[in-house]
Structure formats: structure tokens, C-alpha cells
Amino acid sequence: MVKLCRLLIAVLLPLMLLLAACGDDDGDDGTDAAESTDETTEEAADAGDEEADTEEPAEDGEEAAGDAADGASLTIALGSEPTSLDPQLVDDGGERAVNDNIYETLLARTPDGELGPGLAAEMPTQIDDTTWQFTLRDGITFHNGEPFNADSVVASVERMIRLIEEGVTDNDGFFSVLTGAEAVDDLTVNITTEAPDGVLPSRMYWLKMIPATAADAEDLSESSAGTGPYQLVEWVRGESVTLAAYPDYWADAPAVQNVEYRFVTESGSRFAGLLSGDYDVITNLNPSDVPQAPKEATAQGQEHPVLILDADEGITADVNVRTALNLAVDKDAIAESLFGGYAVVDPGQLLSPSILGHNPDLEAYPYDPEQAAQLIEDAGVAGETITLVGESSGRWLLDAELVQAVAGYWEEAGLVVDLQLPEFGEYLDVLFDRESRADAIFVSSSNDILDADRQLSTYYQAGGIGSSNSDQELSDLIDAGRSELDPDARAGIYQEAVQLAYDQAYFVWLINNEDIYGLSERMQWTPRVDSKLLVAEMSVTG
């Protein structure tokens, strides 16, 4: 109980001070906004299913009949600014929140996650083990007036391959298997992979299509042109991004005409702006603020906060130390006390039960601080320093507070924690630095494409942009799972892979938290299982 109280004081006192500091803030300080990201379990806390005494948003994001304010404008607060608006160059939550409305993909998902046609007219057919053929919709144009056709798809695939080869994209974990694309005719294109790839349809839900003339562009931030329902109007660096509805959009016209994204790193400032009416949507609503929010909406979350441990060098190269770091953390207390019950403990893997490959036999490492301290003592590292890197921008819900809590647990187990909380851009440099790995790096892993390969190839597999091990056996299993086209066999391979990573304690697995959104009174919107902020699914009343 003493430890839990200390955890609560360490975490909640800074939040209380922040809210007090924001009490006189009108929310219009030009630094606004909150961030979105991204499986889920059936046991999410009942509190996460309650609305805050307001009418529920209509299903599928549709407005209540007769109440929609067509042509309206709304403001969304993001916790971090995009590092670029090039959807093929970077992969961060601020970029996705904006670009998911500008650019589109060959395949799409319904709000509940079902994969189906997007810019493609139908689901792809497999020509052979490494070739998938897509038939495209006719009559679609990019915002710059260019037609969307097979040449656009070829350019999109080939540019992504080039960016991966040049080592300048964050998206290699999604698309490194691609080898090319070929136009069969104006509306038919074949996409090829280096090996049989059961993930390819899900990848094409993630690869945003660009105009053919953009194939050689180094950064599309200043020449944004997608096929989506919204087009870029202005990006004021450090302040906001503004979008407007594209008048020649190929599908149904959205109810919202204009949307402004503002960048606000502090959760207290975002919440103050929601209360004052400056913002219509804030993501990462603090669980403690839910009762005071005008409206709240929740969805089973895609976010799995985790700590990546360097298994190759330093203090964490010892599996016994890595095991101790897991045993030292009271994950139940974090889920209940810090996240207010809007989270469940992860069972030693990043795959949620709904994802193929989830291993039902794994259980979370128990909270055993005495054994943790003994393992650290036996390893001869008691009193030594471990570096723990998080980030300070508020990119993920309660991310800094979560890392601070973990640091406290590790210190109680006998280590000295060098806690570093850089700004988001600097943090990404650390996360993606494969040459010099920190002992422990925080990340919130989201299964964006709703396929196991996303998380395993990025964070588990040696060479992944977020991995910190050189385990060849694990890497081979992930490769084998990716190439397996039979779903049952593929599931078995992935279950073996996550068991191996569990046994080697390559991570400190923490929780799976829900997505919690704060909404203004006039907002009508139902959150999606993939955590996308699609403004075309939103409406406002009055």
C-alpha cells in the first residue's frame, strides 16, 4: 500500500499542478491539440463503456437525423505536431491524424475493422505466390487534378521501395517485402513481393497513394495531393494544420467543410480548451478528466505501451536482469490507479486476442519486487545505472507519467535510473537509432494494420526499426509467418515467436489502454477500432 500511494503521489501531483496552472487558460494560445493512435480485449473496465450523461454519438459516425450542421467547421487538438506531412516518409501519430484525411489507400477498413475495397474496386486476386492483382475504381482524381490510375499505384509502390533503399523512411517495417508494381492497363495493376506474403492485403490498407508525378519527390509536405475527402490548406509550423473538403471527391461529400488541427502538448491545456469550447475533439483524454468532459467516447484501444530492452549490450544484455525488470513493475496498479481502469495488463505479448497469432498460453509476469531485487543482486548490477528513454510531448496517453512510475519501481528494485524525456523529434531519433541502443526505450505499439506482422517485424525482429535484439531464431520465425499463406499454420508460427520473446524477456510488457476521446457537446462521432480520426465520419449539430 505504501508503494502504491507513492506511485499515486508521484504521478497525480504533477497532473494536479498542471491543471491548476491551466485553470485561467482560455485554450487559445496557438499551441493547441491532442494526438491519436493506436487491439484489444473483452475485459476492458466497465467505466470505459460509460458516456458522460450526454446523448450517444450515432452509429458509424453519422449525425442524428435532422440535426447535422452541413458545411460546418471543427477543431481537433493533437498532442504532437507531425514531423512531416509526407505519408510515405514518416510514421507518427500527428502525421496520420492529418494525412488519413488527405490520402487514401487501395483497401480500407470499416469502423469495426473489416477489410474491404477502397481505391480498389474489389479485393485483390492472387496471380501467384508473390503477385497480387488489383482492379481500380474509375473516375477518381487527385487534389492537383491528376487522374488516379495504375500509374499512380506504380509510382506509390516504387517510391516507397526507393525510400526504404535510401534508409530515409519510417515505414520499412510495413513495406520492406515489396519488390515492385506493374500496370496491366489503366485500371489494373500487379503488386509483387519478395516472398509469399499473407500480409499484403493489410499492407495495402496502409500504403497511401500519391500522384504519378510525385514519384521522385523527396518530401511531399509542401506539395500535398491525395484523393481523400480533404485537401491541405495551410500548415503553420508549431501551431496548426488546416484542411478543407475537396469539392470533387469521388465518394459522398463529408458533412464537415473545414477542420483545423492544433498542437498542444500538455493534456491539461487540451482539456481546458475542450471545456472552453475551443476544441471539438481531443484524443488521449485523461481518465481522471472523464467525469468533467462535455462528452466522452471510448474504443477498445490499439495502444500497447511497452519498454524495449537492449538484449545485446549493457546492463540489459543479461536475461535475468530483463526478467527482473518485468517482475519489478506492478502493472495492475498502473492499469487501475494511473489509467483509472481504462486499461488491462498485457499478457506478455503485444498481440491482442483478436489478432491472428495471439498466444493464449502466455500470462503477464507477476509483480514480485523481492524476486526482482534478488535477480538484480545475483546479476551483480545492484546500484548500477540503467538508461530509460521516454518522451515529453504527450504523444501517448499518460506516457511520461507511465515511464516515471516504471522508473520508480526499478529504483525500488535496486537500480539507479537515468530517466530521459526528450521532445518527440529527438525521441524518435533515439527510437530509430539501430547503431546505439538505449538500455530501455518506451514506445506505445499500435497494431495499425491489424495484422501480427506489424508489431513483430517492427519491434520483435532483429533489424526492425524499433527492435533491440539480434535473435536469429526469432527473426526466422517472423519471416516464416509472413510467408505462410495458410492462416492456421501462420498463427502457430507467430505463437511460437511470441513465446520465445517472452522467455527471453525482450520487453517489459505493461498494459493495453483504451482510446479515450473528449468531445464537445455538438460533436457526433463514434470512434473506430483502428483509432483513425476520419473527419468524413464526423458531424456537428446546431
C-alpha positions in Angstrom: 0.0 0.0 0.0 2.8 2.4 0.8 4.4 1.8 -2.6 1.0 2.3 -4.4 0.5 5.6 -2.5 3.9 6.7 -3.5 3.1 5.8 -7.1 -0.1 7.8 -7.0 1.6 10.8 -5.5 4.4 10.8 -8.0 2.0 10.5 -10.9 -1.0 12.5 -9.9 0.6 15.5 -8.1 2.2 16.8 -11.4 -1.2 16.4 -13.1 -2.9 18.4 -10.4 -0.4 21.2 -10.6 -0.7 21.2 -14.4 -4.5 21.6 -14.2 -4.1 24.3 -11.7 -1.7 26.2 -13.9 -4.1 25.8 -16.8 -7.1 27.0 -14.8 -7.0 30.5 -16.3 -6.0 29.4 -19.8 -8.6 30.1 -22.4 -7.1 27.4 -24.6 -6.4 29.8 -27.5 -2.7 30.1 -27.1 -1.7 28.8 -30.5 -0.1 25.7 -29.1 -3.2 23.5 -29.0 -4.2 19.9 -29.6 -4.1 16.2 -28.7 -2.8 13.1 -30.6 -4.3 9.9 -31.8 -3.0 6.4 -32.2 -3.4 3.2 -31.8 -6.2 -4.5 -30.2 -8.0 -5.1 -27.7 -9.5 -7.3 -25.1 -13.0 -8.1 -24.0 -12.2 -7.3 -20.4 -11.9 -3.5 -20.6 -13.1 -1.8 -17.5 -16.8 -1.1 -17.3 -16.0 2.5 -16.7 -14.7 2.8 -20.2 -18.1 2.0 -21.6 -20.0 4.8 -19.9 -20.9 8.1 -21.6 -20.7 11.3 -19.6 -24.5 11.9 -19.3 -24.9 13.0 -22.9 -26.6 11.5 -25.9 -24.5 8.8 -27.6 -23.0 9.6 -31.0 -25.0 8.0 -33.8 -23.6 4.7 -35.1 -20.8 4.7 -37.7 -20.1 8.4 -37.0 -23.4 9.5 -38.7 -25.1 12.6 -37.3 -28.5 12.5 -35.6 -31.2 12.8 -38.2 -32.2 16.4 -38.9 -29.6 17.9 -36.6 -26.4 17.9 -38.8 -24.8 21.2 -39.5 -23.6 20.6 -43.0 -20.6 22.7 -44.1 -19.6 23.2 -40.5 -16.0 23.6 -39.2 -14.4 21.8 -36.3 -11.2 21.9 -34.3 -9.2 18.8 -33.3 -6.4 19.1 -30.7 -3.3 17.0 -31.2 -0.7 16.3 -28.6 2.2 16.3 -31.1 2.8 18.0 -34.4 3.5 16.0 -37.5 7.3 15.7 -38.2 6.4 15.7 -41.9 3.2 15.6 -44.0 4.7 13.1 -46.3 2.7 9.9 -45.7 5.4 7.7 -47.1 8.3 9.3 -45.4 7.3 9.3 -41.7 5.1 7.3 -39.5 3.9 9.2 -36.5 0.6 9.8 -34.9 0.3 13.5 -35.7 1.1 12.8 -39.4 -1.5 10.0 -39.5 -4.2 12.1 -37.9 -3.9 14.7 -40.7 -2.9 12.5 -43.7 -5.6 9.9 -43.2 -8.0 12.6 -44.4 -5.9 13.7 -47.3 -4.6 10.5 -48.8 -6.4 7.1 -49.4 -5.3 3.5 -49.9 -6.2 0.7 -52.2 -8.1 -1.2 -49.4 -10.0 0.3 -46.5 -11.5 -0.9 -43.2 -14.9 -0.4 -41.8 -15.1 1.3 -38.3 -15.1 -2.2 -36.7 -12.0 -3.3 -38.7 -13.3 -5.3 -41.6 -11.1 -5.1 -44.6 -12.6 -4.2 -48.0 -12.2 -2.2 -51.2 -11.0 1.4 -51.1 -9.5 3.0 -54.2 -9.5 -0.6 -55.5 -12.9 -1.6 -56.9 -12.7 -5.0 -55.2 -10.5 -7.2 -53.1 -7.3 -8.3 -54.9 -6.8 -11.7 -56.6 -3.5 -13.7 -56.3 -1.9 -14.4 -59.6 0.8 -16.5 -58.0 2.5 -16.7 -54.6 4.2 -13.4 -55.0 1.9 -11.4 -57.2 -1.4 -9.7 -56.3 -3.6 -8.0 -58.9 -5.8 -5.0 -58.1 -8.6 -3.6 -60.2 -9.0 0.2 -59.6 -12.1 2.4 -59.4 -12.5 4.7 -62.4 -13.0 8.5 -62.4 -11.0 9.4 -59.3 -8.7 12.5 -59.3 -6.0 13.7 -57.0 -6.3 17.2 -55.5 -3.8 18.5 -58.1 -6.1 17.3 -60.9 -4.1 14.3 -61.9 -6.1 11.1 -62.5 -5.8 8.2 -60.1 -4.9 5.1 -62.2 -2.4 2.2 -62.4 0.5 4.6 -63.0 -0.3 6.2 -59.6 -0.2 2.9 -57.9 3.1 2.0 -59.6 4.6 5.4 -58.5 3.4 4.9 -54.9 4.9 1.4 -54.6 8.2 2.3 -56.4 8.7 5.5 -54.4 8.2 3.6 -51.1 10.7 1.0 -52.2 13.2 3.8 -53.1 12.7 5.5 -49.7 13.4 2.2 -48.0 16.5 1.6 -50.0 17.7 5.1 -49.2 17.1 4.4 -45.5 15.0 7.6 -45.1 11.5 6.3 -44.3 10.0 5.2 -41.0 7.8 2.7 -43.0 10.2 0.0 -43.8 8.6 -2.3 -41.2 5.4 -2.1 -43.2 6.7 -2.4 -46.8 10.2 -3.9 -47.0 8.7 -7.0 -48.6 7.5 -5.1 -51.7 9.6 -5.6 -54.8 7.6 -3.6 -57.4 4.4 -2.9 -59.3 3.4 -3.1 -62.9 0.5 -1.6 -64.8 -1.5 -4.2 -66.7 -3.8 -1.5 -68.1 -5.1 1.9 -67.0 -7.2 0.4 -64.2 -5.4 -2.9 -63.4 -2.1 -3.2 -61.6 0.0 -6.1 -60.2 2.0 -5.7 -57.0 4.8 -8.1 -56.3 6.6 -9.2 -53.1 10.0 -10.8 -52.5 8.3 -13.9 -51.0 4.8 -15.2 -50.4 3.2 -12.5 -48.2 0.0 -13.2 -46.4 0.1 -9.6 -45.1 -0.1 -7.9 -48.5 -3.9 -7.0 -48.4 -3.4 -5.4 -45.0 -0.3 -3.5 -46.2 -2.5 -2.0 -49.0 -4.8 -0.7 -46.3 -1.7 1.3 -45.1 0.2 2.4 -48.2 -1.2 5.8 -49.2 -1.5 6.5 -52.9 0.4 9.5 -54.4 0.2 11.1 -57.9 2.4 9.6 -60.5 4.2 12.9 -60.9 5.3 12.7 -57.2 7.4 9.6 -57.7 10.7 11.4 -57.4 9.8 13.8 -54.6 12.0 13.9 -51.6 9.3 15.3 -49.2 5.7 15.8 -50.1 4.9 18.2 -47.2 4.8 21.2 -49.4 3.0 19.6 -52.3 0.4 17.5 -50.6 -2.1 16.0 -53.1 -4.2 12.9 -52.3 -7.5 11.5 -53.4 -9.1 11.9 -49.9 -12.2 13.9 -48.8 -10.0 16.8 -47.6 -7.1 18.8 -49.1 -4.4 20.7 -47.4 -5.0 24.5 -47.0 -2.2 25.6 -44.7 0.4 24.2 -42.3 1.6 26.9 -39.8 4.6 25.2 -38.2 4.4 24.9 -34.5 0.7 25.9 -34.4 -1.8 24.3 -36.7 -2.8 22.5 -39.9 -6.0 23.4 -41.8 -7.9 21.2 -44.2 -10.9 21.9 -46.4 -13.3 19.5 -48.1 -12.2 18.6 -51.6 -15.1 19.6 -53.9 -14.5 16.9 -56.5 -14.2 14.0 -54.0 -15.3 10.7 -55.7 -17.4 9.4 -52.8 -20.1 11.0 -50.6 -19.3 14.6 -49.6 -18.5 15.0 -45.9 -20.7 17.0 -43.6 -17.8 18.9 -42.1 -16.3 21.5 -44.5 -13.2 22.7 -42.7 -11.1 21.1 -40.0 -8.2 22.7 -38.0 -5.7 20.7 -36.1 -3.9 22.5 -33.3 -0.8 21.2 -31.4 -1.0 21.2 -27.6 1.5 19.0 -25.8 0.1 19.4 -22.3 -3.0 17.3 -21.5 -4.3 20.0 -19.1 -4.3 22.6 -21.8 -6.1 20.3 -24.2 -8.7 19.6 -21.6 -9.1 23.3 -20.7 -9.6 24.0 -24.4 -12.3 21.4 -24.6 -14.1 22.8 -21.6 -13.9 26.3 -23.0 -15.3 25.3 -26.4 -12.1 25.9 -28.4 -11.8 22.2 -29.4 -14.3 19.8 -30.6 -12.2 16.6 -30.3 -9.3 15.9 -28.0 -7.6 12.5 -28.0 -5.9 10.9 -25.0 -8.4 12.3 -22.6 -7.0 11.7 -19.1 -9.2 9.1 -17.3 -9.4 11.5 -14.3 -11.0 14.1 -16.5 -13.7 11.9 -18.0 -16.5 13.0 -15.5 -16.0 16.7 -16.3 -15.8 16.3 -20.1 -18.8 17.6 -22.1 -18.9 14.2 -23.8 -16.6 11.3 -23.9 -16.2 8.4 -26.3 -14.1 5.3 -25.9 -13.0 2.4 -28.1 -11.1 -0.8 -27.4 -7.6 0.6 -27.9 -4.8 -0.3 -30.3 -2.2 1.0 -27.9 0.2 -1.3 -26.0 2.7 0.7 -24.0 5.9 -1.3 -23.8 9.6 -0.9 -22.9 12.1 -2.3 -25.4 15.1 -3.7 -23.7 18.6 -3.9 -25.3 19.3 -7.6 -25.3 22.7 -7.2 -27.0 24.7 -4.8 -24.9 24.8 -3.1 -21.5 23.1 -3.9 -18.3 20.1 -5.4 -20.0 22.1 -7.9 -22.0 21.5 -10.4 -19.1 18.2 -12.2 -19.4 18.0 -12.3 -15.6 18.1 -8.5 -15.4 15.5 -8.3 -18.2 13.3 -10.7 -16.2 13.8 -8.7 -13.0 12.7 -5.5 -14.8 9.4 -7.2 -15.6 8.9 -8.6 -12.1 9.6 -5.2 -10.6 6.6 -3.4 -12.1 3.2 -3.5 -10.6 1.2 -3.5 -13.8 -2.2 -3.9 -12.1 -1.6 -0.8 -10.1 -0.7 1.1 -13.2 -3.9 -0.1 -15.0 -6.2 0.8 -12.1 -4.6 3.7 -10.4 -2.9 5.6 -13.3 -5.3 4.7 -16.1 -8.4 4.6 -13.9 -9.4 1.2 -15.1 -9.3 2.2 -18.8 -6.6 -0.5 -19.3 -5.8 -4.1 -18.8 -2.5 -5.8 -18.2 -0.8 -7.2 -21.3 -0.2 -11.0 -21.1 3.4 -10.9 -22.1 2.9 -10.1 -25.7 1.9 -7.2 -28.0 -0.7 -9.2 -29.9 -4.2 -8.7 -28.7 -6.6 -11.7 -28.6 -8.3 -10.6 -31.8 -5.1 -10.7 -33.8 -4.0 -13.9 -35.5 -1.0 -15.3 -33.7 -2.0 -14.3 -30.2 -0.7 -16.9 -27.8 -3.4 -17.8 -25.2 -1.0 -19.7 -23.0 1.0 -16.6 -22.0 0.4 -14.8 -18.8 1.8 -11.5 -17.6 4.9 -11.6 -15.5 3.7 -11.3 -11.9 4.6 -8.4 -9.6 7.3 -9.8 -7.4 9.6 -7.0 -6.2 11.5 -9.3 -3.8 12.5 -11.7 -6.6 13.3 -8.7 -8.9 15.7 -7.3 -6.3 17.3 -10.7 -5.8 17.8 -11.3 -9.5 19.4 -7.9 -9.8 21.6 -8.6 -6.8 22.6 -12.0 -8.2 23.5 -10.5 -11.6 25.9 -8.2 -9.8 24.3 -5.0 -11.1 22.6 -3.6 -7.9 23.3 0.1 -7.6 24.3 0.4 -11.3 22.6 2.8 -13.7 20.1 1.9 -16.3 19.0 4.4 -19.0 15.3 4.7 -19.6 14.2 6.9 -22.5 10.6 8.1 -22.9 9.3 11.3 -24.4 7.7 14.5 -23.1 5.3 15.7 -25.8 2.2 13.8 -24.6 2.2 11.8 -27.9 0.5 8.9 -26.0 -1.9 8.9 -23.1 0.0 9.5 -19.8 3.2 8.4 -21.4 5.6 10.5 -19.3 3.7 9.6 -16.1 3.8 5.9 -17.0 7.6 6.0 -17.6 8.1 7.9 -14.4 6.2 5.2 -12.5 8.3 2.4 -14.0 11.5 4.3 -13.1 10.3 4.4 -9.5 9.7 0.6 -9.5 13.1 -0.1 -10.9 14.8 2.1 -8.3 13.0 0.2 -5.6 14.4 -3.0 -7.1 18.0 -1.7 -6.6 18.9 0.2 -9.8 19.8 3.8 -10.5 17.5 5.0 -13.3 18.8 7.6 -15.8 15.3 8.8 -16.9 15.4 10.8 -20.2 12.3 12.5 -21.6 13.3 14.4 -24.7 10.9 16.2 -27.1 9.2 14.0 -29.7 11.6 14.5 -32.6 14.7 13.8 -30.5 12.9 10.8 -29.0 12.2 9.4 -32.5 15.9 9.7 -33.3 16.7 7.5 -30.2 14.0 5.0 -31.0 15.1 4.5 -34.6 18.8 4.6 -33.9 19.9 1.0 -34.7 23.6 1.7 -34.0 23.4 2.8 -30.5 20.5 1.4 -28.5 19.5 2.8 -25.1 19.1 0.2 -22.3 15.3 0.7 -22.3 13.1 2.7 -24.7 9.4 3.4 -24.2 7.1 3.1 -27.1 3.3 2.6 -27.4 3.0 -0.1 -30.0 -0.2 0.0 -32.0 -1.3 -2.7 -34.4 -2.2 -0.2 -37.1 -2.8 -2.7 -40.0 -4.5 -5.2 -37.6 -2.0 -7.9 -38.6 0.6 -9.5 -36.3 3.4 -8.8 -38.8 3.2 -5.0 -38.0 4.3 -5.4 -34.4 6.5 -8.4 -34.8 8.6 -7.1 -37.7 8.9 -3.7 -36.2 9.7 -4.4 -32.5 10.4 -8.1 -32.2 12.5 -8.9 -35.3 16.3 -8.2 -35.5 16.8 -5.3 -37.7 13.3 -3.9 -37.1 13.3 -0.1 -36.7 12.2 -0.5 -33.0 13.8 -3.7 -32.1 16.8 -4.2 -29.7 17.8 -7.8 -30.2 19.7 -9.9 -32.7 17.9 -13.2 -32.1 18.2 -15.0 -35.5 15.7 -17.8 -34.4 13.1 -15.2 -33.6 13.7 -13.4 -36.8 13.4 -16.6 -38.9 10.1 -17.4 -37.2 8.7 -14.0 -38.1 9.9 -14.4 -41.7 8.3 -17.8 -41.9 5.0 -16.4 -40.5 5.0 -13.6 -43.0 5.5 -16.0 -45.9 2.9 -18.6 -44.8 -0.4 -18.2 -46.7 -2.4 -20.7 -44.6 -3.9 -18.8 -41.6 -3.8 -21.7 -39.1 -0.2 -22.5 -39.8 0.7 -18.8 -39.7 -1.0 -18.5 -36.3 1.1 -21.4 -34.9 4.3 -19.8 -36.1 3.5 -16.5 -34.5 2.5 -18.1 -31.2 5.9 -19.8 -31.1 7.6 -16.4 -31.9 5.9 -14.5 -29.1 6.6 -17.4 -26.7 10.3 -17.2 -27.5 10.3 -13.4 -26.9 8.5 -13.9 -23.6 11.0 -16.4 -22.4 13.9 -14.1 -23.3 12.1 -11.1 -21.7 13.0 -8.8 -24.7 10.5 -6.3 -23.4 8.8 -5.1 -20.3 5.2 -5.6 -21.2 2.8 -3.2 -19.5 -0.8 -2.6 -20.4 -3.3 -2.3 -23.2 -5.2 1.0 -22.7 -8.4 2.1 -24.2 -8.7 5.1 -26.6 -10.5 7.9 -24.7 -11.7 10.9 -26.6 -13.1 14.1 -25.2 -15.8 15.7 -27.4 -17.6 19.0 -27.4 -21.4 19.0 -26.9 -22.1 19.5 -30.6 -19.9 16.6 -31.8 -21.4 13.4 -33.3 -18.8 10.7 -33.8 -18.2 7.0 -33.0 -14.5 6.1 -32.6 -13.0 3.4 -34.8 -11.2 0.2 -33.8 -8.2 1.2 -35.8 -8.0 4.6 -34.0 -8.2 6.6 -37.2 -9.5 10.2 -36.9 -11.5 10.2 -40.2 -13.3 13.6 -40.3 -15.6 12.4 -43.0 -17.2 10.2 -40.4 -17.7 13.1 -38.0 -20.5 15.7 -37.9 -21.6 18.5 -35.6 -25.1 19.7 -34.6 -26.5 23.2 -34.3 
